[in-house]
Amino acid sequence: MENSKGKRNVIGMGFISLMNDTASEMIYPLLPIFLTSVLHAGASTIGVIEGIAETTVSLLKYFSGTFSDRLGRRKPIFAIGYTLSNMVRPLIGIATQWWHVLFFRVSDRIGKGIRSAPRDALLADSVSPENVGFAFGFQRAMDHTGAIIGPLIATVLIKWGGLSIPTVFLLSVIPSILTIILAWFLVSEKPHKVSGAKSVLFTGAFKSPGYRRFLIAIVVFTLGNSTDAFLLLKAKDVGVSVAMIPIIWVVLHISKALFSMPGGRLSDVIGRKPVIITGWMVYSLVYLGFALAGSQLAVWGLFFAYGLYFGLCEGTEKAFVVDIVSDDLRGGAYGLYNMAIGVAAFPASVIFGVVWDKMGSEYAFIMGAFLALTASFILVFVRGRGNVLGEKRKSGIT
């Protein structure tokens, strides 16, 4: 990290992510169970809800990221986004129809769409290039630590506290309030260079062939990367009890937290592309595993292995954007990256749900594995910066 403010921002955004995910993950792992068991919705309905929610968030990420480039400020935008999400999300607890969940879920995702790209750009602005992979890895590790705490709280409240799922959803308001406070007061920034580009969609970052190919690979991968709610539904189908669903979600996030910082640092040393390709290959193998899984033990192991994919790819994909685009276009570049994911997320979840309902879960998971392999092949032809940290060490720069 280049200075104390940079370190403070990295740590601060890590703790904001931790608290936000504590609140969010008191709800998310129980949501597919709530929809199917309480509201009597099907897999296709889950696909529609998650597809619309993720498409909404990703479209907004583009506009909020581009706006932060033009405004010259990022903090107010992401703080507003965190505030909106954490005011609306606990209200899922009052839902009595599936479309109520859709409304609250989309509103929550609007907040995420507002905050994510400016936050990622501010995080990249706060560190030197040779540390950007580690910084994103740390942020993702803290995020996943919150995703460990949240389901554990939910499990305690349900299993030993005797509370209902809707009541647990409503109680997530406590960490939500703490998230809002931290978002406004824990991070600082200095105004950055204002982008003169009218839109990164047709100018700036999008002019880079490497960036365009990267987006194509991301879209293809995302078409096979449906909502993780289907993994939880698969766990329930093979016999994992409702009370243990949050715990299996904890196992996933323990794995994510363990691998996120090593994965980000590895990309600083050997380059982003080989790390991402390895992660996508892991994803393909895990989805094949879910297609064949017939026991609870296999599902528990697959959830842990799935975390390795996240550790290798989540922070590294974002760091790869830094390697391809200029500093003044980062907000818009992250926004466009997330918009590409969102455009593909809706058909991905809907198609996965339809294939699950019509043909069976095994065919849906095989489809996801195939698309991940295809995306890995496309990424081979994308050029980006290599082992940034390794090159600086060789040249004697520290």
C-alpha positions as CSV (number, residue, x, y, z in Angstrom):
1,M,0.0,0.0,0.0
2,E,1.4,3.4,-0.9
3,N,0.3,5.4,2.2
4,S,-1.6,5.2,5.4
5,K,-4.8,6.5,3.8
6,G,-4.6,3.8,1.2
7,K,-4.2,1.1,3.9
8,R,-7.0,2.6,5.9
9,N,-9.3,2.5,2.9
10,V,-8.5,-1.1,2.1
11,I,-9.1,-2.1,5.7
12,G,-12.2,0.1,6.0
13,M,-13.8,-1.3,2.9
14,G,-13.0,-4.7,4.1
15,F,-14.9,-4.1,7.4
16,I,-17.8,-2.5,5.5
17,S,-18.0,-5.6,3.4
18,L,-17.8,-7.9,6.4
19,M,-20.7,-6.2,8.2
20,N,-22.8,-5.9,5.0
21,D,-22.4,-9.6,4.3
22,T,-23.2,-10.5,7.9
23,A,-26.6,-8.8,7.3
24,S,-27.1,-10.2,3.8
25,E,-26.2,-13.8,4.6
26,M,-28.6,-14.0,7.5
27,I,-31.1,-14.0,4.6
28,Y,-29.7,-15.3,1.4
29,P,-29.0,-19.0,2.2
30,L,-32.5,-19.3,3.6
31,L,-34.2,-17.5,0.7
32,P,-34.6,-20.5,-1.7
33,I,-36.0,-22.5,1.2
34,F,-38.4,-19.6,2.2
35,L,-39.6,-19.4,-1.4
36,T,-40.1,-23.1,-2.0
37,S,-41.3,-24.3,1.4
38,V,-43.1,-21.2,2.8
39,L,-44.3,-19.4,-0.3
40,H,-44.5,-22.6,-2.5
41,A,-42.6,-21.2,-5.5
42,G,-40.7,-23.4,-7.9
43,A,-37.1,-23.5,-9.3
44,S,-38.2,-21.4,-12.3
45,T,-39.5,-18.7,-10.0
46,I,-36.2,-18.6,-8.1
47,G,-34.4,-18.3,-11.5
48,V,-36.7,-15.4,-12.5
49,I,-36.2,-13.5,-9.2
50,E,-32.4,-13.9,-9.1
51,G,-32.1,-13.3,-12.8
52,I,-34.0,-10.0,-12.7
53,A,-32.2,-9.0,-9.4
54,E,-28.7,-9.6,-10.8
55,T,-29.4,-8.0,-14.2
56,T,-30.7,-4.9,-12.4
57,V,-27.6,-4.6,-10.2
58,S,-25.2,-5.0,-13.1
59,L,-26.9,-2.4,-15.3
60,L,-26.7,0.1,-12.5
61,K,-23.1,-0.7,-11.9
62,Y,-22.3,0.6,-15.3
63,F,-24.0,3.9,-14.8
64,S,-22.8,4.5,-11.3
65,G,-19.2,3.6,-12.3
66,T,-19.2,5.9,-15.2
67,F,-20.9,8.7,-13.1
68,S,-18.1,8.4,-10.5
69,D,-15.5,8.9,-13.3
70,R,-17.2,12.1,-14.4
71,L,-17.9,13.4,-10.9
72,G,-14.4,12.9,-9.6
73,R,-15.8,11.4,-6.4
74,R,-16.6,7.8,-5.5
75,K,-17.3,7.6,-1.8
76,P,-20.7,9.4,-1.7
77,I,-22.0,7.1,-4.4
78,F,-21.1,3.8,-2.8
79,A,-22.2,5.0,0.6
80,I,-25.7,5.8,-0.8
81,G,-25.8,2.3,-2.3
82,Y,-25.0,0.6,1.0
83,T,-27.6,2.7,2.7
84,L,-30.4,1.8,0.3
85,S,-29.6,-2.0,0.4
86,N,-29.4,-2.1,4.1
87,M,-32.6,-0.2,4.7
88,V,-34.7,-2.4,2.3
89,R,-33.2,-5.9,2.6
90,P,-34.6,-6.8,6.1
91,L,-38.1,-6.2,4.8
92,I,-38.0,-9.5,3.0
93,G,-39.2,-10.8,6.4
94,I,-42.7,-9.3,5.8
95,A,-43.1,-11.0,2.3
96,T,-46.2,-13.1,1.9
97,Q,-46.1,-13.7,-1.9
98,W,-43.1,-14.5,-4.2
99,W,-43.5,-11.2,-6.0
100,H,-43.0,-9.4,-2.7
101,V,-39.6,-11.1,-2.5
102,L,-38.9,-10.0,-6.0
103,F,-39.6,-6.4,-5.1
104,F,-37.4,-6.3,-2.0
105,R,-34.7,-8.4,-3.7
106,V,-34.5,-6.0,-6.7
107,S,-34.5,-3.0,-4.4
108,D,-31.6,-4.5,-2.4
109,R,-29.8,-5.1,-5.7
110,I,-30.4,-1.5,-6.8
111,G,-28.3,-0.5,-3.8
112,K,-25.6,-2.9,-4.8
113,G,-25.7,-1.7,-8.3
114,I,-25.1,1.9,-7.1
115,R,-22.2,1.0,-4.8
116,S,-20.1,-1.7,-6.4
117,A,-18.3,-0.1,-9.3
118,P,-17.4,3.1,-7.4
119,R,-16.2,1.0,-4.4
120,D,-14.0,-1.2,-6.6
121,A,-12.6,1.9,-8.4
122,L,-11.8,3.6,-5.1
123,L,-10.2,0.5,-3.8
124,A,-8.0,0.3,-7.0
125,D,-7.2,4.1,-6.6
126,S,-6.0,3.5,-3.0
127,V,-3.2,1.0,-3.8
128,S,-0.2,0.7,-6.1
129,P,-0.4,-1.6,-9.1
130,E,1.7,-4.4,-7.6
131,N,-0.7,-4.6,-4.6
132,V,-4.1,-4.4,-6.4
133,G,-4.6,-8.2,-6.5
134,F,-3.9,-8.5,-2.8
135,A,-6.2,-5.5,-2.0
136,F,-9.1,-7.1,-3.8
137,G,-8.3,-10.4,-2.3
138,F,-8.5,-8.9,1.2
139,Q,-11.8,-7.2,0.5
140,R,-13.3,-10.5,-0.8
141,A,-11.9,-12.4,2.2
142,M,-13.6,-9.9,4.6
143,D,-16.8,-10.1,2.6
144,H,-16.8,-13.9,2.9
145,T,-16.0,-13.7,6.6
146,G,-19.2,-11.8,7.0
147,A,-20.9,-14.5,5.0
148,I,-19.7,-17.0,7.6
149,I,-20.9,-15.0,10.5
150,G,-24.4,-14.3,9.0
151,P,-25.5,-17.9,8.5
152,L,-24.1,-18.9,11.9
153,I,-26.3,-16.2,13.5
154,A,-29.3,-17.4,11.5
155,T,-28.7,-21.1,12.5
156,V,-28.4,-20.2,16.2
157,L,-31.6,-18.1,16.0
158,I,-33.6,-20.9,14.2
159,K,-32.2,-24.0,15.8
160,W,-31.7,-22.9,19.4
161,G,-33.7,-19.7,19.5
162,G,-36.8,-21.2,17.9
163,L,-37.3,-18.2,15.7
164,S,-39.0,-18.4,12.3
165,I,-37.2,-17.6,9.0
166,P,-39.1,-14.3,8.5
167,T,-38.1,-13.2,12.0
168,V,-34.5,-13.9,11.3
169,F,-34.8,-11.8,8.1
170,L,-36.1,-8.9,10.1
171,L,-33.4,-9.2,12.8
172,S,-30.7,-8.6,10.0
173,V,-31.6,-4.9,10.5
174,I,-29.0,-4.8,13.3
175,P,-25.8,-5.4,11.3
176,S,-27.5,-3.5,8.5
177,I,-27.5,-0.3,10.6
178,L,-23.9,-0.8,11.5
179,T,-23.0,-1.2,7.8
180,I,-24.6,2.2,7.0
181,I,-22.6,3.9,9.7
182,L,-19.3,2.4,8.6
183,A,-19.9,3.2,4.9
184,W,-20.3,6.9,5.6
185,F,-17.5,7.4,8.2
186,L,-14.8,4.7,7.8
187,V,-13.5,5.5,4.3
188,S,-12.0,8.7,2.9
189,E,-10.9,9.8,-0.6
190,K,-9.3,12.7,-2.5
191,P,-10.9,13.8,-5.8
192,H,-9.4,11.8,-8.7
193,K,-8.8,12.9,-12.3
194,V,-12.1,13.4,-14.0
195,S,-12.6,11.4,-17.2
196,G,-13.3,13.3,-20.3
197,A,-14.9,10.4,-22.0
198,K,-18.6,10.6,-22.7
199,S,-19.1,6.8,-22.3
200,V,-16.8,3.8,-21.9
201,L,-19.2,1.8,-23.9
202,F,-18.0,3.4,-27.2
203,T,-14.8,5.1,-26.2
204,G,-11.9,4.7,-23.8
205,A,-11.8,1.3,-22.2
206,F,-14.0,-0.3,-24.8
207,K,-11.5,0.6,-27.5
208,S,-9.1,-1.9,-26.0
209,P,-9.2,-5.2,-27.9
210,G,-8.0,-7.0,-24.7
211,Y,-10.8,-5.5,-22.7
212,R,-13.5,-6.4,-25.3
213,R,-12.3,-10.0,-25.5
214,F,-12.2,-10.2,-21.7
215,L,-15.9,-9.0,-21.6
216,I,-16.8,-11.7,-24.2
217,A,-15.2,-14.4,-22.0
218,I,-17.0,-13.0,-18.9
219,V,-20.3,-13.2,-20.7
220,V,-19.9,-16.7,-21.9
221,F,-18.8,-17.8,-18.4
222,T,-21.7,-16.0,-16.8
223,L,-24.2,-17.8,-19.0
224,G,-23.2,-21.0,-17.2
225,N,-23.0,-19.3,-13.8
226,S,-26.5,-19.2,-12.5
227,T,-27.5,-18.1,-9.0
228,D,-26.0,-20.1,-6.2
229,A,-29.5,-20.5,-4.8
230,F,-29.7,-23.6,-7.0
231,L,-26.7,-25.1,-5.2
232,L,-28.6,-24.7,-1.9
233,L,-31.7,-26.3,-3.5
234,K,-29.5,-29.2,-4.7
235,A,-28.2,-29.6,-1.1
236,K,-31.8,-29.8,0.2
237,D,-32.7,-32.3,-2.5
238,V,-29.9,-34.8,-1.4
239,G,-31.1,-34.6,2.2
240,V,-29.4,-31.6,3.9
241,S,-31.8,-30.4,6.5
242,V,-33.2,-26.8,6.5
243,A,-31.4,-26.1,9.8
244,M,-28.1,-27.1,8.2
245,I,-28.5,-25.1,5.0
246,P,-26.9,-22.0,6.6
247,I,-24.0,-24.2,7.9
248,I,-23.3,-25.6,4.4
249,W,-23.3,-22.0,3.2
250,V,-20.8,-21.2,6.0
251,V,-18.5,-24.0,4.7
252,L,-18.6,-22.3,1.3
253,H,-17.6,-19.0,2.7
254,I,-14.9,-20.4,4.9
255,S,-13.4,-21.8,1.8
256,K,-13.8,-18.4,0.0
257,A,-12.2,-16.5,2.8
258,L,-9.3,-19.0,3.0
259,F,-8.5,-18.8,-0.7
260,S,-9.3,-15.1,-1.5
261,M,-6.1,-13.4,-0.3
262,P,-3.7,-16.2,-1.6
263,G,-5.6,-16.1,-4.9
264,G,-5.3,-12.3,-5.3
265,R,-1.6,-12.3,-4.3
266,L,-0.9,-15.2,-6.7
267,S,-2.3,-13.1,-9.5
268,D,0.2,-10.3,-8.6
269,V,3.0,-12.7,-8.9
270,I,2.3,-15.0,-11.9
271,G,-0.3,-12.9,-13.8
272,R,-4.1,-12.6,-13.8
273,K,-5.0,-14.8,-16.8
274,P,-3.5,-18.1,-15.6
275,V,-5.2,-17.7,-12.2
276,I,-8.6,-16.9,-13.8
277,I,-8.4,-19.8,-16.2
278,T,-7.5,-22.2,-13.4
279,G,-10.4,-20.9,-11.4
280,W,-12.8,-21.4,-14.2
281,M,-11.5,-24.9,-14.7
282,V,-12.2,-25.6,-11.0
283,Y,-15.7,-24.2,-11.5
284,S,-16.3,-26.6,-14.3
285,L,-15.2,-29.6,-12.3
286,V,-17.3,-28.6,-9.3
287,Y,-20.5,-28.2,-11.5
288,L,-19.8,-31.7,-12.9
289,G,-19.6,-32.9,-9.4
290,F,-23.0,-31.3,-8.5
291,A,-24.4,-33.0,-11.6
292,L,-23.3,-36.4,-10.3
293,A,-23.7,-35.8,-6.5
294,G,-26.1,-38.2,-4.8
295,S,-25.0,-37.9,-1.1
296,Q,-24.8,-35.3,1.5
297,L,-21.1,-35.9,2.0
298,A,-20.4,-35.2,-1.7
299,V,-22.4,-32.0,-1.5
300,W,-20.5,-30.8,1.6
301,G,-17.2,-31.4,-0.2
302,L,-18.3,-29.7,-3.4
303,F,-19.4,-26.6,-1.5
304,F,-15.9,-26.3,0.0
305,A,-14.2,-26.9,-3.4
306,Y,-16.5,-24.3,-4.9
307,G,-14.9,-21.7,-2.7
308,L,-11.5,-22.3,-4.4
309,Y,-13.0,-21.0,-7.7
310,F,-14.1,-17.8,-5.9
311,G,-10.7,-17.3,-4.2
312,L,-8.9,-17.6,-7.6
313,C,-11.3,-15.5,-9.6
314,E,-13.4,-12.9,-7.7
315,G,-10.6,-10.5,-6.8
316,T,-8.4,-11.4,-9.8
317,E,-11.0,-10.6,-12.4
318,K,-11.4,-7.1,-10.9
319,A,-7.6,-6.7,-10.7
320,F,-7.4,-7.7,-14.4
321,V,-9.5,-4.7,-15.3
322,V,-6.8,-2.5,-13.8
323,D,-4.2,-4.1,-16.1
324,I,-6.3,-3.3,-19.2
325,V,-7.7,0.2,-18.7
326,S,-6.4,3.6,-17.7
327,D,-6.9,5.1,-14.2
328,D,-9.5,7.7,-15.3
329,L,-11.8,5.1,-16.9
330,R,-11.7,2.6,-14.0
331,G,-15.2,3.4,-12.7
332,G,-16.8,3.0,-16.1
333,A,-14.7,0.0,-16.9
334,Y,-15.8,-1.8,-13.7
335,G,-19.4,-0.7,-14.4
336,L,-19.2,-2.2,-17.9
337,Y,-17.6,-5.4,-16.6
338,N,-20.5,-5.8,-14.1
339,M,-23.1,-4.8,-16.7
340,A,-21.8,-7.6,-19.0
341,I,-22.2,-10.1,-16.1
342,G,-25.7,-8.8,-15.4
343,V,-26.9,-9.0,-19.0
344,A,-25.9,-12.7,-19.0
345,A,-27.0,-13.4,-15.4
346,F,-30.7,-13.2,-16.2
347,P,-30.9,-15.7,-19.0
348,A,-28.3,-17.8,-17.1
349,S,-30.6,-18.2,-14.0
350,V,-33.8,-18.5,-16.0
351,I,-32.4,-21.1,-18.4
352,F,-30.8,-23.1,-15.6
353,G,-34.2,-23.1,-13.7
354,V,-36.1,-24.2,-16.8
355,V,-33.6,-27.0,-17.6
356,W,-33.8,-28.1,-14.0
357,D,-37.6,-28.3,-14.1
358,K,-37.9,-29.9,-17.5
359,M,-34.8,-32.2,-17.7
360,G,-33.4,-32.5,-14.2
361,S,-30.7,-30.8,-12.2
362,E,-27.8,-32.9,-13.6
363,Y,-28.4,-31.5,-17.1
364,A,-28.4,-28.0,-15.8
365,F,-25.1,-28.4,-14.0
366,I,-23.5,-30.1,-17.0
367,M,-24.5,-27.1,-19.1
368,G,-22.8,-24.7,-16.7
369,A,-19.6,-26.8,-16.7
370,F,-19.4,-26.7,-20.5
371,L,-19.8,-23.0,-20.7
372,A,-17.1,-22.5,-18.1
373,L,-14.7,-24.5,-20.3
374,T,-15.6,-22.5,-23.4
375,A,-15.0,-19.2,-21.5
376,S,-11.5,-20.5,-20.4
377,F,-10.6,-21.1,-24.1
378,I,-11.7,-17.6,-25.1
379,L,-9.6,-16.0,-22.2
380,V,-6.5,-17.6,-23.6
381,F,-6.5,-15.0,-26.4
382,V,-6.9,-12.0,-24.0
383,R,-3.7,-9.9,-23.4
384,G,-3.1,-8.3,-20.1
385,R,-0.3,-7.3,-17.8
386,G,1.7,-10.2,-16.5
387,N,3.2,-10.8,-13.1
388,V,3.3,-7.2,-11.9
389,L,4.9,-7.8,-8.5
390,G,7.4,-10.3,-9.9
391,E,8.5,-7.9,-12.6
392,K,9.0,-5.1,-10.0
393,R,11.1,-7.3,-7.8
394,K,13.3,-8.4,-10.7
395,S,13.9,-4.8,-11.6
396,G,14.8,-3.9,-8.0
397,I,11.7,-1.7,-7.5
398,T,9.9,-2.2,-4.1
